[in-house]
Amino acid sequence: MHVVALHVHHGLQPQADAWLAHVRAQCDRWAARGLPVRFVAARLATRPGAGDSVEAWARRERYAALAAMARAAGASLVLLAHHRRDQAETFLLQALRGAGPAGLAAMPQRVERDGLVWARPWLDHDDAAIDAYLRRYRLRWVDDPSNADAAYARSRLRTRVMPALRAAFEGADAALAAAAREAQAAQACLDEVAAADLASACDADGALRLDAWRALTPARRRNALRAWLRVRTGRGAAATVVERLLAEAGRTPSARWPLPGGGEVHLYRGRLGVDRAAPPRAAPSGATALSITGPGCHALPAWGGWLEVVAVDAGGVALEHLRRCELRVRRGGERFQAAPGGIARSLKKQYQAAGVAAAQRSGPLLYGADGRLLFVPGLGIDARVRAAPGTPQVALRWRRGAG
């Protein structure tokens, strides 16, 4: 077993270079003593965008950098240094933002995300215990001046509110941390209820059937919607989106609701779906050559998405048709055959017959070297080119956004 010390240089403080050198020197001293420690650092290349919260940007980019470094180092467990006071502050910040159980649950002690285990071994300890540890082993540390910068919400809470709260209520940090654990237990129960409700209310492709969802009690309907949005978007559901969907979904046969950060929720034929992509870009005017030799993902940034290739036993296309193929924009007049023995019909009619929402009809058409249409996003493989049983074959899926 070996330990990799991960350091992220945010580029926000003039002392950042000195901090990196400080941590590197400490790791070098440990390594010189024969301890299995090595140092890895990453400098953030991005900067907060207009209107971005610096705190939110730094947290998002820091975790992405830590995950990338951990994977590159072959690590499966990442240890974080959050302690009890951090947990108490997080609970209060979430409460002041009007968060529900998911937000009040604050930070989990251990969670698995994207193939990595993230753990916080200090979460049940106060900062005095950490100070004692540092002094016991004569470890030098640095203080981040941003911790006292009133421009940041957490810093204001830490310097102005928490001292008064601790003075007025003995054991305030422990009590707030205990409240966070109760919220975690409550959220776990809500997640189980939502999973059961969504199992019967969602189609195989993850679309939410409006009739089944609206048949739930109001409380379970809200809970299921939050959980569905979290799964489909990969982030917590914005309260404004939840409220709009609860009030408006079902009033019209089709509708769209924008999502913060890009993408949208769309309603079509009684089913709610999510398009997580950024606003559509202009597709290339000409054809794009492509060679597919096996399962995998092909990033196609010029087209605003990526093509997923998956091995299947039936219903796919033989790889021989994909070694020389090309992507083309839809121009009109294309005909697609949905089932063997069926009739080739226009893409518009096939989309309507399959119940594919307009928001899901974008993406390039894939043609073989002989000019035959092979694949249409939202419809799949053309029946006229499907491989015979027993032939090695693949299915294709078009995904908008970053691969």
C-alpha positions in Angstrom: 0.0 0.0 0.0 1.2 3.5 -0.7 -0.2 7.0 0.0 -0.5 9.8 -2.6 -0.8 13.3 -1.2 -3.0 15.3 -3.6 -2.8 19.1 -3.7 -4.9 21.5 -5.8 -3.5 24.9 -6.7 -6.5 27.1 -7.2 -4.6 30.2 -8.3 -6.8 32.4 -6.1 -4.3 33.5 -3.5 -0.8 35.1 -3.9 0.5 32.6 -1.3 -0.7 29.6 -3.4 2.8 28.8 -4.8 4.3 28.9 -1.3 1.5 26.5 -0.1 2.3 24.0 -2.9 6.0 24.2 -2.0 5.2 23.7 1.7 3.2 20.5 1.1 5.7 19.1 -1.4 8.6 19.7 1.1 6.6 17.8 3.9 6.0 14.9 1.6 9.7 14.8 0.6 10.7 14.6 4.2 8.4 11.7 4.8 9.6 9.9 1.7 13.3 10.5 2.8 12.4 8.7 6.1 11.2 5.7 4.0 7.5 6.3 4.3 5.5 5.2 1.2 4.3 8.7 0.4 4.5 10.6 -2.9 3.2 14.0 -3.9 1.0 14.9 -6.8 -0.3 18.4 -7.6 -2.6 20.0 -10.1 -3.1 23.6 -11.1 -6.6 24.6 -12.1 -6.7 25.9 -15.7 -10.2 27.4 -15.5 -11.4 30.6 -13.8 -14.8 31.5 -12.3 -17.2 32.6 -14.9 -19.3 35.7 -14.9 -21.9 35.4 -12.1 -20.2 32.3 -10.7 -19.8 31.9 -6.9 -16.1 31.6 -6.3 -16.8 29.2 -3.5 -18.9 26.9 -5.7 -16.5 27.1 -8.6 -13.5 26.3 -6.3 -15.3 23.3 -4.8 -16.5 21.9 -8.1 -13.1 22.3 -9.8 -11.2 21.0 -6.7 -13.2 17.8 -6.5 -12.8 17.2 -10.3 -9.0 17.7 -10.0 -8.8 15.4 -7.0 -10.8 12.7 -8.8 -8.6 12.9 -11.9 -5.3 12.8 -9.9 -6.6 9.8 -7.8 -7.5 7.8 -10.9 -4.2 8.6 -12.5 -2.4 7.4 -9.4 -4.4 4.2 -9.3 -6.0 5.2 -5.9 -9.5 4.0 -5.0 -9.9 5.9 -1.7 -9.7 9.6 -1.2 -9.4 10.9 2.4 -10.8 14.5 3.1 -9.9 16.5 6.2 -13.4 17.9 7.1 -14.1 17.9 10.8 -17.0 18.5 13.1 -17.0 22.3 13.0 -17.0 22.1 9.2 -20.1 19.8 9.4 -21.8 22.2 11.8 -21.1 25.2 9.5 -22.3 23.2 6.4 -25.6 22.3 8.2 -26.3 26.0 9.1 -25.4 27.3 5.7 -27.8 24.8 4.1 -30.5 25.7 6.5 -30.0 29.4 5.8 -30.4 28.6 2.1 -33.8 26.9 2.8 -32.5 23.4 2.0 -34.5 20.2 2.6 -33.2 16.9 4.1 -30.7 16.4 1.2 -29.0 19.7 1.9 -29.3 19.5 5.7 -27.6 16.1 5.5 -24.4 18.1 4.9 -21.3 15.9 4.3 -21.4 12.1 4.4 -18.7 10.4 6.3 -18.2 7.9 3.5 -19.6 7.9 -0.1 -18.8 6.1 -3.3 -19.0 8.3 -6.4 -17.8 7.7 -9.9 -15.7 4.7 -8.9 -14.0 6.4 -6.0 -14.6 6.1 -2.3 -14.5 9.5 -0.6 -14.1 9.4 3.2 -13.9 11.9 6.0 -12.2 10.2 9.0 -12.1 13.5 11.0 -15.8 14.3 10.7 -16.6 13.2 14.3 -13.7 15.1 15.8 -13.4 18.8 16.6 -10.7 21.1 15.4 -9.0 20.9 18.9 -8.3 17.2 18.3 -6.7 18.1 14.9 -4.6 20.8 16.5 -3.4 18.4 19.2 -2.4 15.9 16.5 -0.4 18.5 14.6 1.5 19.5 17.7 2.0 15.9 18.8 3.8 15.1 15.5 5.3 18.6 15.1 3.7 19.2 11.7 3.8 22.7 10.4 0.6 24.2 8.8 -0.5 27.3 6.9 -3.6 29.4 7.5 -5.7 30.4 4.5 -6.6 34.1 4.8 -9.8 33.5 2.9 -11.1 31.8 6.0 -11.5 35.3 7.5 -12.7 37.1 4.4 -16.2 38.4 5.0 -16.9 38.3 1.2 -17.5 34.5 1.6 -20.7 33.2 3.3 -18.9 30.4 5.1 -16.2 32.9 6.4 -18.9 35.2 7.7 -20.6 32.3 9.5 -17.3 31.1 10.9 -16.1 34.4 12.2 -19.3 36.2 13.2 -22.0 33.7 14.0 -20.4 30.5 15.2 -18.4 32.1 18.1 -21.6 33.7 19.5 -23.5 30.5 19.0 -20.9 28.4 20.9 -20.8 31.0 23.7 -24.6 30.8 24.0 -25.1 27.1 23.6 -22.6 24.6 25.0 -21.9 21.7 22.6 -23.4 23.6 19.6 -21.1 21.9 17.0 -21.9 18.4 18.3 -25.7 19.2 18.3 -25.6 20.5 14.7 -23.5 17.6 13.5 -26.1 15.2 15.2 -28.9 17.1 13.3 -27.0 16.5 10.1 -26.9 12.7 10.8 -30.6 12.7 11.4 -31.1 14.5 8.1 -29.0 11.9 6.4 -31.2 9.1 7.8 -34.3 10.9 6.7 -32.9 11.4 3.2 -32.0 7.8 3.0 -35.6 6.9 3.8 -36.9 9.4 1.2 -34.5 7.9 -1.4 -35.9 4.4 -0.8 -39.5 5.7 -1.2 -38.6 7.5 -4.4 -36.8 4.5 -5.9 -39.9 2.4 -5.3 -42.2 5.0 -6.8 -39.9 5.6 -9.9 -39.6 1.9 -10.5 -43.3 1.8 -11.5 -43.5 5.3 -12.9 -40.6 5.4 -15.3 -40.2 3.8 -18.8 -37.2 1.6 -19.6 -35.4 4.7 -21.0 -35.9 6.7 -17.8 -38.7 8.9 -19.0 -41.2 9.7 -16.3 -44.8 8.8 -17.2 -47.0 11.7 -16.2 -50.1 9.6 -15.4 -48.3 7.3 -13.0 -46.4 10.2 -11.4 -49.5 12.3 -10.9 -51.3 9.4 -9.3 -48.9 9.6 -6.3 -49.8 11.6 -3.2 -48.5 15.2 -3.3 -45.7 14.5 -0.9 -44.5 11.4 -2.8 -44.9 13.2 -6.1 -42.6 16.0 -5.0 -40.1 13.5 -3.5 -40.1 11.3 -6.7 -39.7 14.4 -8.9 -36.6 15.6 -7.0 -35.0 12.1 -7.1 -35.8 11.7 -10.8 -34.3 15.1 -11.7 -31.2 14.3 -9.6 -30.7 11.1 -11.5 -31.4 12.5 -14.9 -29.3 15.7 -14.5 -26.5 14.5 -12.2 -27.1 17.2 -9.7 -29.6 18.4 -7.1 -32.9 19.7 -8.4 -33.4 23.4 -8.3 -36.4 24.4 -6.2 -37.7 26.7 -9.0 -37.7 23.8 -11.5 -39.5 21.5 -9.1 -42.2 24.0 -8.3 -42.8 24.8 -11.9 -43.1 21.2 -12.9 -45.4 20.5 -10.0 -47.7 23.4 -11.1 -47.5 23.1 -14.8 -46.7 19.6 -16.0 -49.9 18.1 -17.5 -51.6 21.4 -18.4 -50.6 21.1 -22.0 -49.7 18.1 -24.2 -46.2 19.3 -24.8 -43.9 21.8 -23.0 -40.3 22.6 -22.1 -38.7 23.9 -18.9 -35.2 25.2 -18.9 -32.7 23.8 -16.4 -30.1 26.0 -14.6 -26.8 25.5 -16.2 -28.2 24.4 -19.5 -30.5 21.7 -20.9 -34.2 21.3 -20.3 -37.0 19.1 -19.1 -39.5 18.4 -21.9 -43.0 16.9 -21.9 -44.1 14.9 -24.9 -47.0 12.4 -25.2 -47.5 12.2 -21.5 -43.8 11.5 -20.7 -41.2 13.8 -19.0 -37.7 13.6 -20.3 -34.4 15.5 -19.7 -32.1 17.0 -22.3 -28.9 17.8 -20.4 -27.0 19.3 -23.4 -25.9 22.8 -23.8 -27.8 24.9 -26.3 -27.6 23.4 -29.8 -24.8 24.6 -32.0 -24.7 24.8 -35.7 -24.0 21.3 -37.2 -21.2 20.9 -39.7 -22.4 21.7 -43.2 -20.5 18.8 -44.8 -20.1 15.1 -44.0 -17.7 13.9 -41.3 -15.8 10.7 -41.9 -15.7 8.2 -39.1 -14.3 4.7 -38.6 -15.8 2.4 -35.9 -13.9 -0.8 -35.2 -15.5 -1.9 -32.0 -17.4 -0.9 -28.8 -16.4 2.4 -27.2 -17.2 6.1 -27.3 -16.5 8.6 -30.1 -16.4 12.2 -29.0 -17.7 14.5 -31.8 -17.4 18.0 -30.5 -18.2 19.6 -33.8 -21.6 17.9 -33.6 -22.1 18.8 -29.9 -22.1 15.3 -28.6 -20.7 11.8 -28.7 -21.5 8.4 -30.2 -21.7 5.4 -27.9 -21.0 2.0 -29.4 -22.2 -1.1 -27.5 -21.9 -4.8 -28.3 -25.3 -6.5 -28.6 -26.6 -10.0 -29.4 -29.4 -8.8 -31.7 -30.9 -5.8 -33.4 -27.5 -4.2 -34.2 -25.4 -3.5 -37.2 -22.3 -5.5 -38.3 -19.0 -3.7 -37.7 -18.1 -4.2 -41.3 -20.6 -1.5 -42.2 -19.0 0.9 -39.7 -15.3 0.8 -40.6 -15.9 3.4 -43.3 -18.9 5.6 -42.6 -19.8 9.2 -42.3 -22.0 11.6 -40.4 -24.4 13.9 -42.2 -26.9 16.5 -41.1 -30.6 15.9 -41.7 -31.7 17.6 -44.9 -35.2 16.2 -45.5 -36.4 13.4 -47.6 -34.5 10.7 -45.6 -36.5 7.5 -45.1 -36.1 5.0 -42.2 -37.4 1.5 -41.8 -38.2 0.8 -38.1 -38.9 -3.0 -38.2 -38.0 -5.9 -40.5 -40.7 -6.3 -43.1 -42.0 -2.8 -42.4 -42.3 0.2 -44.7 -39.6 2.8 -45.0 -41.2 6.1 -44.0 -40.0 9.7 -43.6 -38.1 10.5 -40.4 -40.8 12.9 -39.3 -43.4 10.1 -39.4 -41.1 7.6 -37.7 -40.3 10.1 -34.9 -44.0 10.7 -34.4 -44.8 6.9 -34.4 -42.0 6.3 -31.9 -43.0 9.1 -29.6 -39.7 10.9 -29.8 -39.9 14.4 -28.6 -38.6 17.2 -30.8 -35.8 18.0 -28.3 -34.5 14.4 -28.8 -34.4 14.5 -32.6 -31.2 16.4 -33.1 -27.9 14.7 -33.9 -26.1 13.5 -37.0 -27.4 10.7 -39.3 -24.9 7.9 -39.9 -24.4 6.5 -43.4 -22.3 3.6 -44.6 -19.7 3.8 -47.4 -22.3 2.6 -49.9 -24.6 5.5 -49.0 -27.2 3.5 -47.1 -28.7 5.1 -43.9 -27.5 3.0 -40.9 -28.5 4.9 -37.8 -30.8 7.7 -36.7 -30.6 9.3 -33.2 -33.7 8.6 -31.3 -34.8 5.8 -33.7 -31.8 3.4 -33.8 -30.5 1.1 -36.4 -32.3 1.0 -39.7 -34.0 -2.5 -40.1 -32.6 -2.9 -43.6 -29.1 -3.1 -42.3 -29.5 -5.0 -39.1 -27.1 -7.9 -38.7 -28.2 -11.5 -39.0 -28.4 -13.6 -35.8 -25.0 -14.9 -34.6 -23.1 -12.1 -36.4 -20.9 -9.8 -34.2 -22.8 -6.6 -34.0 -23.2 -3.4 -32.1 -25.9 -0.9 -31.2 -25.4 2.9 -31.5 -26.6 5.7 -29.2 -26.2 9.4 -29.7 -25.5 11.5 -26.6 -25.6 15.3 -26.7 -23.2 17.2 -24.5 -19.7 16.4 -23.3 -18.7 12.7 -23.4 
